[in-house]
């Protein structure tokens, strides 16, 4: 069964990369009927495929139209799998503010992280894309969020993440929030440089990171 499950994950991933929406839906339904863990199918299948598509985009083998078709296939699979996720509900949900930093409108990665966090029992406040640094801070204060999650796919907007931390320090509220960052150009060394609390390489890693930070 384990071997079969891994095969389903691999086929889901390949079908996202191949932009084959019909096959993704078929495989997702098969995963549900065979009682394969839906969260794992999203993580190791759909999300994995989207990460591979993102790498092809960075290597200029795929362009915006291909990337959008990959994301359409991924979202089609999510529609099938999401209702079957077994949530790990918490007594009191930790609130997380998430969004794409100002100047960037790429939100596929952010949306994946949001879905994974929600299905793991967190209360996620989605700010969307192209969000000014000050807005992240204001929303986190207003909602009582414990974590601010920042995303970008562009090197030109990375400093906006640093600006969020600078604002928190300036307003003397840095210790009230955990700030995590992620996205194509982001690295652990950049997280260390700006004083972020953590960096995640993918959606599943982001969930593990948040769990660790909020205890």
N, C-alpha and C positions, 0 to 999 in steps of 0.2 A: 504493500500500500504506500509506503514511504517513497519508493521509487516512482510509482505512478503519480503521486502528488507532486514530486519535483518535476516530472515531465509536463504536468499541467501548467505549473508555474513558468517553465521555460517556454512553452508554446504561447502562453499569454503574453510574455515579454516579447517574443518574436513577432507576434501579431500586432502589437502596438508599434514596434519598429517598422513593420511592413505596411502600416496604415490600414490594416484590414479590420475595419469596424465590425463587419458581419462575423468574422471568425472570433473576434474578441468576445462578442455577445454570446456566441455559441459555446465557447470555452468557459465563460463565466457561469452560464446556466448549468453546464456540466459539473463545474466545481460545486455549485449549490446542491444539485441533485445527488452528488456523491458525498455530500456532507464534509467537504474540505473546508478548513477554517477560512472564512471570508477575509478576515484581516490579513492573514498570511498571503492569500491570493492577491490582494491589493498590493501588499508590500513587496513580495518576491516576484510577482507577475507584472501587474500594471505599472507600479512605480518604478520597478527595475527597467522595464521597457522604455519608460519616459526618460529615465536617466541616460540610457543608451542613446536615445534620440537626441537628447541635449548635447551629448558628446559629439555626435555626428554633425550637429549644427555648429558647434565650436570649431570643428575641423573643416567646416565649409563643404561637407559632403551633402548635408541637408540645408535647406533654406527655410524661410518663414512659412511658405505654403506647406512644405512637408511636415514641419514641426506642428503646425496647426492641425493637419490631418492625423498626426500621431496622437495629439491631445484629444481630438474628437473620438478616436478609437478608445483611448483610456477612459474618457468620461462615460462612454457607452457601457464599458465594463463596470464602472463604478455604480451606475444606475442599477445594475443587476445585483452586485455584491453588497452594496452598502446596507440594505435592509436586513441582511443576514449576519451582520457583525455582532458578536457577543461583547457588549460593552463591559468594561471593568469599572462600574460606577463607584464613585467615591462619596462618602457621607457628606462632605462639603466640597463642592467642586472648586478647584483653584482656577482663577481667571487669568487668561492670557490675551494680551493685545498683540495682534499680528498684522503685518502689512509690508508692502514693497515701498522702499524709500523714494523720496521725491526725485523726479527725473527719469524714473524707470517704470515702464508699463508691462513688464513681463511678469505674469503672475501664476504660471502653471506650477512651478515649484512651491510657491507659497500656498496655493490651493491644496496641493498634496499634503503638505505639513498640517494645514488646518484640519483636513479630513481625518488624518491619523490621530491628531490630538483630541478631536471631538469623540472619536470612537474609543479613545483610551480614557474617557471620563472627564476631560477638561472642558471648562466653559470658555469658548474662544470668541473673542471680539474681533471680527475681521474688518480692518481699516481699508482694505482694497489696495489699489496701486497709486503710485505718484503721491505719496503722503509726506507732507512737510515734517521735519524732525520735531518741531514744537507740538504738533498735533498728537504725535505718539505719546509725549509726556503728559499732555493735558488729559488725554483719554485714559491713560493708565491711572492717573490720580483720581479722575471722576468715577471710574468703575471699580477701583480697589483691586486692580490686577496685581498679581505677584510677578508676572513675567512680561517682558517686552521682546517680541520676536521680530527681527528685521531681516528683510530679504532684498537682494539685488542680483541681477545678471550682468550688470555693466560696471566696468572699472571706473567709469567717469562719475558714478554716483556713490561709490564706496565711502567717501568722506562724510556723506550724510548720516551714516551709521555712527561715526565718531561724534558728529554734532549732537545726536541724541544723548550720548553719554556726557558730553560737555555741558549740555543744558541741565541734566540731572545733578551734576557736580555743582554747577553755578547756583542752582536752587536749593542745594544742600539736602537733596532727597535721594542721592545715589544709592544709599544702603537699603532703601525701601523696595527696590526692584532688582530682579535678575534680568540682565540683557543678553539675549542670545542672537547670533547672526548666522546667515547661510546664503548660499547662492554660488553660481559658477566660478566667479573670480575670488571668492573668499577662502581664506586659509586660517589655520590655527595661529600662525605667526601674525596675521593681521588682527585677529581677535585679541591676542596678547598685546599688540601694539596700542590698540585703542582702549584697552581695559574692559573688554566684554567679559561676561561671566562664562561664556561657552560658545563653541562653534559646532555645527552639525553638518555632516557631509551629505546626508539624505533625510528623507521624511521619518523613517523608522529610528534613525539615530537621534533626530530632534526630540522624539517622544522619550527616549531613554534619558537624554540630557535634561529635559524638563522634569521628569520624575526625580532625577538625582538632585536637582537644584531646589525643588520644593519639598523634598523629603517625603 
